[in-house]
Amino acid sequence: MWDTEQVEVTHDEVIAEIAATQHGIVTREQLLGAGVGRGATDHRVSCGRLHPVHRGVYLVGHPVAPPLAREVSAVLACGDGAVLSHRSAAWLWDLAPRPREPVEVTVPGRDGRRPGVRVHRARRLEPGDRTTREGIPVTAPARTLLDLAEVVSARELERAVDGAEGRRLVRRRALEELLGRTPGRRGARVLAAVLARQAGPTLTRSEAEERMLALVRTARLPRPRVNTRLCGHEVDLLWEAQRLVVEVDGYAFHSSPAAFERDRLRDAELNAAGWRVMRLTWRQLTGEPEAVIARLAAALARGSAEYDR
């Protein structure tokens, strides 16, 4: 009797160890490989210690799944080489909302239908197209954006590309190289168009200021001070009474990682001193002038109201 109990404890420890690295999920194949036989696995399913999620894939312990268990179980259900992809990968990279649709998984080189999983087939995945995040095999950011281009609108893709570049998840060169080796992909044309729009002519500092001042005049908003010193920094546009600073990104010296970090440090210092900082891009100035004015007018009105109090 003691030996049987000892085996039970050992099996449970093995199961817990595997599940701890996979957000509470194990597979029958993994358990067999670790010495937990079919009978021991079936016994735990029957008594509610393992909860089936997909065929041969189980949630350990409590039937309420941890946050990432759904994604892990879908990838494991699709077998070796499967990776989280498309909308699900974009969500994992924090580039898009969590999809309501089934979890999306890419399986290289074969068909793979699984109930509750949207399976995409790829002829192959290059080593650079795959990685892991939160312990989950997932398409790399560049490949995620290419896949995403096939299943979302151009505007949603544009936001995802902005987010990936802004957080330094991907470089434009990596996206261009990926497009170069996947010319036949359905999403390649859409992604290339988004990159072309974002790579439009960069404004010089004076051009950005002129466009901004022209918008201010047209909307009959208060005129700001230009290129003035504030808290030891030179700021682009300053509305002193409303405690508002506007910085226009897009000229050459804003483009390097060091400049990005420097700008954010300056923003933090200005915020700490009680100044609000609004950042605009050349694309917003040239492509969305009405939205820029609406944002600016709202910020000025809020600043005036706070000043009056």
BELDA-V165395 format. One record per residue. SS is DSSP state (A for helix, B for strand, O for the rest). PHI is phi in whole degrees, 0 to 359 (NA if undefined). Layout:
BEGIN
SS&PHI, SS&PHI
END
This chain:
BEGIN
O&NA, A&298, A&297, A&297, A&298, A&295, A&297, A&302, A&298, A&297, A&299, A&296, A&294, A&297, A&299, A&296, A&295, A&294, A&297, A&295, O&265, O&228, O&54, O&86, B&247, B&224, B&242, A&301, A&298, A&296, A&293, A&300, A&295, O&265, O&93, O&266, O&288, A&300, A&297, A&294, A&292, A&298, A&298, A&289, A&293, A&294, O&262, O&81, O&265, B&235, B&244, B&299, B&249, B&229, O&299, O&76, B&233, B&227, B&266, B&270, O&83, O&292, O&288, O&278, O&285, O&297, O&306, O&255, A&297, A&299, A&290, A&298, A&296, A&295, A&295, A&295, A&294, O&270, O&90, O&300, O&87, O&288, B&222, B&297, O&209, A&53, A&298, A&293, A&293, A&300, A&295, A&298, O&276, O&62, O&249, O&199, O&294, O&294, O&287, O&280, O&293, O&304, B&302, B&257, B&226, B&254, B&242, B&281, O&78, O&201, O&282, O&201, O&270, B&221, O&302, O&80, B&231, B&268, B&263, B&252, B&256, B&240, O&299, O&195, O&241, O&294, A&307, A&285, A&271, B&228, B&202, B&231, B&216, O&55, O&76, B&251, B&299, B&210, B&295, O&295, A&307, A&297, A&295, A&300, A&294, A&296, A&297, A&299, O&299, O&274, O&231, O&231, O&288, A&299, A&292, A&296, A&296, A&300, A&296, A&294, A&296, A&303, A&295, A&294, A&289, A&296, O&264, O&60, O&282, O&211, O&255, A&304, A&300, A&296, A&294, A&294, A&294, A&296, A&297, A&295, A&258, O&227, O&295, O&272, O&295, O&298, O&275, A&297, A&295, A&293, A&296, A&298, A&294, A&296, A&297, A&295, A&295, A&285, O&264, O&298, O&298, O&281, O&282, O&287, A&298, A&293, A&296, A&297, A&296, A&297, A&295, A&295, A&295, A&295, A&296, A&298, A&295, A&299, O&275, O&57, O&266, O&302, O&281, O&271, B&278, B&243, B&51, B&251, B&274, B&209, O&54, O&83, B&236, B&268, B&251, B&291, B&225, B&228, B&253, O&294, O&297, O&266, O&57, B&238, B&243, B&242, B&246, B&253, B&279, O&138, O&272, A&304, A&284, A&267, O&267, O&272, A&303, A&296, A&294, A&301, A&295, A&297, A&297, A&292, A&295, A&297, A&301, A&296, A&293, A&293, A&299, A&296, O&273, O&96, O&259, B&270, B&241, B&247, B&252, B&237, B&246, A&299, A&295, A&293, A&296, A&271, A&255, O&225, A&298, A&296, A&294, A&299, A&297, A&298, A&297, A&295, A&298, A&295, A&294, A&293, A&296, A&295, A&295, A&296, A&296, A&292, A&295, A&297, O&290
END
